[in-house]
Amino acid sequence: MSRTAAAFLAALGLLISACGAIPATAASRPARTAVPTWTLPFRLAETATPAPTTVRAALVSPTPTAATRVEPTALPTEAPPAFSPTPVIPPRLIIPYLKLDRDVEQVGIANGNWDLEHLGDEVGWLATTGEHPGDDLAVVLVGHVTTAPGTYGPFAGIGQLEYGEQIVYRWAGQEYVYEVRGQSRADEADVQRLYVPDGNQLLLVTCSSFDYFSMLYTRRLIITAEWIGTTASQ
């Protein structure tokens, strides 16, 4: 073996050892197939190859054309209208006899008690009671008798409602008409009286039986009304 071949093999061995072994997951290279050949059916006659003729084409400068101008689209001059969500209309309590017409706010629960601190001069719906007419439970609405010394609250006169007086509860575009069926009193701690399993009833609740020694109301007045019909809101 010549020195040149020996040197080539040595360099090849160093190159293979430096690259490392081929991983087992590497794809095997497919075997190279022979390039197909064409077999001519006869032998072409040998003819002299003519010398190539050089043809020099005349250079023709292209005629420039005017570029088409693309006019930009005009930008809007006014900003799009801002999105405004559909306002939620709160329920409303209407008692014609007392000339009462008020929105109804939700009274949530804080520390295990209904939070009436911010009710003020409004009418409230007690959370966890019936959410709407026809629910599994009766809807229960509350209001103060007084909001300050000498200032009457919205439910100051509900004790005057007699049998048959009408109460309107406006909810979801409908006016649910109720008639008073009676009134009763309950202790402050007797909250089970407010969970009536009848969605056709409406309860109005306020303070009752003022104690001048403790300067507190000791009982609750409950007006019970029954749903008698529904009309569309005007």
URJOWO-V949860 format. One line per field, one symbol per residue. phi: phi as a letter, one per 30 degrees, with the letter a starting at -180 (. if undefined). Layout:
# URJOWO-V949860
phi: ???
This chain:
# URJOWO-V949860
phi: .ddddddddddddddddddiddedddddddddddddcccddbcdddbdddddcdccdddcddddcddddcdddddddcdddddbdddddddbcbbedchcbbdccdcdcbhibddcdcdhcccbcdeicedaeiddcddccbaddbcaeicdcdcdcddddcejdcbcccahibccccbdclbabbdedddddcccdbddcbccbadaidcddchbdcbbcbccbcdclbbddd
